[in-house]
Amino acid sequence: VNTAEDHIKIHYGNTKNSVWQKWPIIALLSPPKRNQFTVQFVVAGKGSKEQKMIREVRRELDYYLVEKKEENPWAYARYHCGTAANLYSMVHWSFFPKGWKDFQQNNDSYIKQENKNLLVRIEPAEISDLKAILGLIKDYQRYDVEFAKRYYDIYFRKEEITEKDKVFVAKIDGRTVGVSGYSRDYFSTDYSYWLGWFVVAKEYRHKKEFSVAKKLLERVELELKKRKIKKLFVSTEDDNKIAKSFYATNKFRTEAVLRDYYDKGEDQLILSKVII
Protein backbone atom coordinates (compact mmCIF):
# COMPACT_ATOMS: atom_id res chain seq x y z
CA VAL A 1 0.00 0.00 0.00
CA ASN A 2 1.42 3.37 -1.04
CA THR A 3 0.98 5.67 1.98
CA ALA A 4 1.81 8.73 -0.16
CA GLU A 5 -1.58 8.21 -1.86
CA ASP A 6 -5.10 7.94 -0.43
CA HIS A 7 -5.21 5.09 2.08
CA ILE A 8 -6.86 3.85 5.27
CA LYS A 9 -5.01 2.80 8.42
CA ILE A 10 -6.69 0.24 10.63
CA HIS A 11 -5.77 0.37 14.32
CA TYR A 12 -6.78 -1.88 17.20
CA GLY A 13 -7.56 -0.54 20.66
CA ASN A 14 -10.10 0.19 23.39
CA THR A 15 -11.36 3.77 23.78
CA LYS A 16 -12.24 3.11 27.43
CA ASN A 17 -8.76 2.39 28.74
CA SER A 18 -6.24 3.70 26.19
CA VAL A 19 -5.61 6.61 23.85
CA TRP A 20 -5.50 6.34 20.07
CA GLN A 21 -1.79 7.23 19.89
CA LYS A 22 -1.02 3.90 21.61
CA TRP A 23 -3.18 1.72 19.36
CA PRO A 24 -1.09 -0.53 17.07
CA ILE A 25 -1.58 -0.31 13.33
CA ILE A 26 -2.78 -3.70 12.11
CA ALA A 27 -3.35 -3.11 8.40
CA LEU A 28 -3.25 -0.61 5.55
CA LEU A 29 -5.94 -0.43 2.87
CA SER A 30 -5.71 1.26 -0.53
CA PRO A 31 -8.52 2.22 -2.96
CA PRO A 32 -9.66 -0.57 -5.28
CA LYS A 33 -8.28 -1.13 -8.76
CA ARG A 34 -10.52 -3.14 -11.08
CA ASN A 35 -12.80 -3.81 -8.08
CA GLN A 36 -9.97 -5.35 -6.04
CA PHE A 37 -8.64 -3.89 -2.79
CA THR A 38 -5.06 -4.13 -1.61
CA VAL A 39 -4.67 -4.91 2.08
CA GLN A 40 -1.26 -4.89 3.76
CA PHE A 41 -1.03 -6.41 7.23
CA VAL A 42 1.81 -4.82 9.18
CA VAL A 43 1.89 -7.13 12.21
CA ALA A 44 3.55 -10.52 12.14
CA GLY A 45 0.71 -12.40 13.78
CA LYS A 46 3.03 -14.72 15.69
CA GLY A 47 1.42 -14.48 19.10
CA SER A 48 -2.18 -15.25 20.06
CA LYS A 49 -2.88 -11.56 20.81
CA GLU A 50 -1.76 -10.46 17.33
CA GLN A 51 -3.65 -13.33 15.70
CA LYS A 52 -6.84 -12.20 17.45
CA MET A 53 -6.34 -8.63 16.20
CA ILE A 54 -5.81 -9.84 12.64
CA ARG A 55 -8.93 -12.04 12.78
CA GLU A 56 -11.09 -9.16 13.95
CA VAL A 57 -9.66 -6.82 11.31
CA ARG A 58 -10.27 -9.43 8.60
CA ARG A 59 -13.84 -9.81 9.81
CA GLU A 60 -14.49 -6.08 9.48
CA LEU A 61 -12.77 -5.88 6.08
CA ASP A 62 -14.99 -8.68 4.79
CA TYR A 63 -18.10 -7.11 6.26
CA TYR A 64 -17.66 -3.49 5.13
CA LEU A 65 -16.04 -4.15 1.74
CA VAL A 66 -17.86 -7.30 0.64
CA GLU A 67 -20.80 -8.47 2.72
CA LYS A 68 -22.59 -5.08 2.90
CA LYS A 69 -22.62 -5.01 -0.92
CA GLU A 70 -22.30 -1.25 -1.08
CA GLU A 71 -22.39 0.29 -4.55
CA ASN A 72 -19.13 2.13 -3.78
CA PRO A 73 -17.29 0.19 -1.04
CA TRP A 74 -14.36 2.64 -0.89
CA ALA A 75 -16.66 5.61 -0.37
CA TYR A 76 -18.47 3.67 2.35
CA ALA A 77 -15.15 2.73 3.98
CA ARG A 78 -14.24 6.42 4.13
CA TYR A 79 -17.67 7.25 5.58
CA HIS A 80 -17.28 4.49 8.18
CA CYS A 81 -14.11 6.17 9.49
CA GLY A 82 -16.25 8.93 11.02
CA THR A 83 -19.06 6.86 12.50
CA ALA A 84 -19.89 5.99 16.09
CA ALA A 85 -19.69 2.31 15.13
CA ASN A 86 -16.04 2.86 14.25
CA LEU A 87 -15.32 4.78 17.45
CA TYR A 88 -16.82 2.17 19.79
CA SER A 89 -15.40 -0.85 18.00
CA MET A 90 -12.03 -2.35 18.95
CA VAL A 91 -11.11 -1.98 15.27
CA HIS A 92 -10.66 1.65 14.18
CA TRP A 93 -10.48 2.85 10.57
CA SER A 94 -8.78 6.19 9.76
CA PHE A 95 -8.65 7.76 6.29
CA PHE A 96 -5.47 9.57 5.18
CA PRO A 97 -5.61 11.61 1.95
CA LYS A 98 -2.88 11.89 -0.66
CA GLY A 99 -0.06 14.15 0.50
CA TRP A 100 -0.89 13.55 4.18
CA LYS A 101 2.74 13.72 5.34
CA ASP A 102 3.32 17.15 3.76
CA PHE A 103 -0.01 18.35 5.13
CA GLN A 104 0.87 17.01 8.58
CA GLN A 105 4.21 18.81 8.60
CA ASN A 106 2.82 22.16 7.44
CA ASN A 107 -0.61 22.26 9.03
CA ASP A 108 -1.52 20.82 12.43
CA SER A 109 -5.17 21.97 12.41
CA TYR A 110 -6.43 18.62 11.15
CA ILE A 111 -4.56 16.81 13.92
CA LYS A 112 -6.10 19.12 16.52
CA GLN A 113 -9.51 18.46 15.00
CA GLU A 114 -9.05 14.69 15.29
CA ASN A 115 -7.87 15.02 18.88
CA LYS A 116 -11.01 17.01 19.78
CA ASN A 117 -13.20 14.35 18.21
CA LEU A 118 -11.49 11.67 20.27
CA LEU A 119 -11.92 13.72 23.44
CA VAL A 120 -15.71 13.40 23.23
CA ARG A 121 -16.76 10.19 24.96
CA ILE A 122 -20.31 8.87 24.78
CA GLU A 123 -21.10 6.64 27.76
CA PRO A 124 -24.17 5.07 29.38
CA ALA A 125 -25.39 7.46 32.07
CA GLU A 126 -24.81 6.57 35.72
CA ILE A 127 -26.66 7.92 38.73
CA SER A 128 -23.55 9.99 39.49
CA ASP A 129 -24.29 11.92 36.27
CA LEU A 130 -27.81 12.90 37.39
CA LYS A 131 -26.93 16.32 38.82
CA ALA A 132 -25.09 17.31 35.65
CA ILE A 133 -27.92 15.98 33.45
CA LEU A 134 -30.55 18.00 35.32
CA GLY A 135 -28.29 21.04 35.12
CA LEU A 136 -28.14 20.73 31.33
CA ILE A 137 -31.92 20.37 31.09
CA LYS A 138 -32.54 23.31 33.43
CA ASP A 139 -30.19 25.49 31.40
CA TYR A 140 -32.00 24.57 28.18
CA GLN A 141 -35.63 24.41 29.32
CA ARG A 142 -36.22 24.97 33.02
CA TYR A 143 -39.88 23.95 32.78
CA ASP A 144 -38.80 20.37 31.97
CA VAL A 145 -36.68 19.87 35.09
CA GLU A 146 -39.39 18.53 37.42
CA PHE A 147 -40.65 16.10 34.79
CA ALA A 148 -37.05 15.06 34.08
CA LYS A 149 -36.40 14.47 37.79
CA ARG A 150 -39.37 12.10 37.98
CA TYR A 151 -38.31 10.21 34.87
CA TYR A 152 -34.64 9.82 35.83
CA ASP A 153 -35.58 8.78 39.36
CA ILE A 154 -37.54 5.87 37.88
CA TYR A 155 -34.84 5.18 35.29
CA PHE A 156 -31.95 4.95 37.76
CA ARG A 157 -34.04 2.81 40.12
CA LYS A 158 -34.25 0.42 37.15
CA GLU A 159 -37.97 -0.02 37.42
CA GLU A 160 -39.73 -2.27 34.93
CA ILE A 161 -41.37 0.57 33.02
CA THR A 162 -37.96 1.90 31.90
CA GLU A 163 -36.12 -1.40 31.54
CA LYS A 164 -35.88 -1.00 27.76
CA ASP A 165 -34.89 2.69 27.90
CA LYS A 166 -31.31 3.91 27.69
CA VAL A 167 -29.68 7.24 28.58
CA PHE A 168 -26.27 8.36 27.31
CA VAL A 169 -24.05 11.25 28.31
CA ALA A 170 -21.32 13.01 26.35
CA LYS A 171 -18.17 13.80 28.34
CA ILE A 172 -15.13 15.94 27.62
CA ASP A 173 -12.27 15.73 30.10
CA GLY A 174 -14.63 14.05 32.58
CA ARG A 175 -17.26 16.78 32.41
CA THR A 176 -20.79 15.94 31.27
CA VAL A 177 -21.54 18.22 28.30
CA GLY A 178 -24.52 16.48 26.70
CA VAL A 179 -27.32 14.00 27.27
CA SER A 180 -29.64 11.97 25.07
CA GLY A 181 -31.14 8.52 24.91
CA TYR A 182 -34.20 6.61 23.83
CA SER A 183 -37.37 5.31 25.42
CA ARG A 184 -39.94 2.77 24.39
CA ASP A 185 -43.47 3.88 23.57
CA TYR A 186 -45.34 1.65 26.00
CA PHE A 187 -48.64 2.24 24.24
CA SER A 188 -47.15 0.99 20.99
CA THR A 189 -44.95 -1.92 19.89
CA ASP A 190 -41.22 -2.54 19.89
CA TYR A 191 -41.12 -1.29 16.29
CA SER A 192 -40.52 2.33 17.30
CA TYR A 193 -38.85 4.31 20.09
CA TRP A 194 -38.72 7.97 21.11
CA LEU A 195 -35.61 10.11 21.45
CA GLY A 196 -35.20 11.23 25.06
CA TRP A 197 -34.10 14.61 26.42
CA PHE A 198 -31.48 15.82 23.97
CA VAL A 199 -29.39 18.66 25.38
CA VAL A 200 -25.83 19.90 24.80
CA ALA A 201 -24.02 22.43 27.01
CA LYS A 202 -24.09 25.97 25.57
CA GLU A 203 -20.37 26.20 24.93
CA TYR A 204 -20.39 23.02 22.84
CA ARG A 205 -23.46 23.74 20.71
CA HIS A 206 -22.85 24.36 17.00
CA LYS A 207 -19.17 23.43 17.40
CA LYS A 208 -18.40 21.13 14.48
CA GLU A 209 -14.95 20.36 15.84
CA PHE A 210 -16.62 18.52 18.75
CA SER A 211 -19.93 17.42 17.13
CA VAL A 212 -21.37 16.46 20.53
CA ALA A 213 -25.00 16.33 19.34
CA LYS A 214 -24.10 14.28 16.27
CA LYS A 215 -22.12 11.76 18.33
CA LEU A 216 -24.96 11.37 20.84
CA LEU A 217 -27.47 10.74 18.04
CA GLU A 218 -25.12 8.27 16.35
CA ARG A 219 -24.76 6.32 19.59
CA VAL A 220 -28.54 6.20 20.05
CA GLU A 221 -29.02 4.96 16.48
CA LEU A 222 -26.26 2.38 16.87
CA GLU A 223 -27.92 0.91 19.97
CA LEU A 224 -31.34 0.89 18.32
CA LYS A 225 -29.94 -0.97 15.33
CA LYS A 226 -28.64 -3.64 17.70
CA ARG A 227 -32.16 -3.97 19.09
CA LYS A 228 -33.57 -4.12 15.54
CA ILE A 229 -35.72 -1.04 16.18
CA LYS A 230 -36.95 0.39 12.89
CA LYS A 231 -38.14 3.90 13.67
CA LEU A 232 -37.11 6.75 15.97
CA PHE A 233 -39.49 9.59 16.86
CA VAL A 234 -38.82 12.99 18.43
CA SER A 235 -40.90 16.07 19.24
CA THR A 236 -39.75 19.68 19.12
CA GLU A 237 -41.15 23.20 18.97
CA ASP A 238 -42.07 24.43 15.50
CA ASP A 239 -40.21 27.70 16.14
CA ASN A 240 -36.97 25.94 17.21
CA LYS A 241 -35.06 26.55 13.98
CA ILE A 242 -31.79 25.10 15.27
CA ALA A 243 -33.38 21.79 16.32
CA LYS A 244 -35.37 21.57 13.07
CA SER A 245 -32.20 22.14 11.02
CA PHE A 246 -30.27 19.49 13.00
CA TYR A 247 -32.99 16.87 12.59
CA ALA A 248 -33.43 17.65 8.89
CA THR A 249 -29.69 17.27 8.33
CA ASN A 250 -29.88 13.89 10.05
CA LYS A 251 -32.74 12.68 7.82
CA PHE A 252 -35.72 13.13 10.13
CA ARG A 253 -39.01 14.00 8.45
CA THR A 254 -42.16 15.69 9.74
CA GLU A 255 -44.91 13.25 10.67
CA ALA A 256 -47.41 15.63 12.28
CA VAL A 257 -48.01 19.15 13.55
CA LEU A 258 -49.92 19.58 16.81
CA ARG A 259 -51.44 23.05 16.56
CA ASP A 260 -51.38 25.30 19.66
CA TYR A 261 -49.80 22.48 21.68
CA TYR A 262 -47.68 24.69 23.96
CA ASP A 263 -49.81 27.84 23.73
CA LYS A 264 -51.82 29.79 21.20
CA GLY A 265 -49.73 29.88 18.03
CA GLU A 266 -47.02 27.61 19.51
CA ASP A 267 -47.09 24.31 17.66
CA GLN A 268 -45.34 21.03 18.34
CA LEU A 269 -43.70 19.01 15.55
CA ILE A 270 -43.51 15.22 15.58
CA LEU A 271 -40.53 14.04 13.54
CA SER A 272 -39.32 10.57 12.68
CA LYS A 273 -36.40 8.73 11.14
CA VAL A 274 -36.23 5.23 9.73
CA ILE A 275 -33.32 3.32 11.27
CA ILE A 276 -31.53 1.38 8.56
Number of C-alpha atoms within 10 A of each C-alpha: 17 12 17 13 14 16 22 24 19 22 21 22 21 16 17 9 6 10 12 14 10 11 17 15 18 21 20 21 24 20 19 13 8 6 9 10 16 14 17 14 17 13 14 10 15 8 8 9 9 15 14 12 20 21 12 14 22 14 12 16 17 12 12 16 18 11 10 11 10 13 9 11 18 20 11 14 20 16 14 18 18 16 16 19 17 15 22 17 13 17 22 26 27 18 20 16 13 14 12 17 13 10 13 12 8 9 12 10 11 12 11 12 14 12 15 15 19 15 17 22 23 24 16 14 19 11 12 9 15 17 11 16 28 19 15 23 23 16 15 16 11 13 11 13 18 12 9 18 16 10 12 17 13 15 19 16 11 13 11 10 12 17 14 17 18 19 22 24 26 25 17 17 9 10 13 24 24 28 30 24 22 24 20 22 15 12 6 9 10 15 13 21 23 18 21 21 20 21 23 25 19 13 8 15 15 14 11 13 14 20 16 28 23 16 21 27 20 17 22 22 25 18 15 20 14 8 12 14 19 16 18 22 21 20 21 16 17 17 13 11 11 10 15 20 12 14 20 15 10 13 13 19 17 16 13 12 16 14 14 11 13 11 9 8 11 13 17 20 21 18 21 23 20 14 15 11
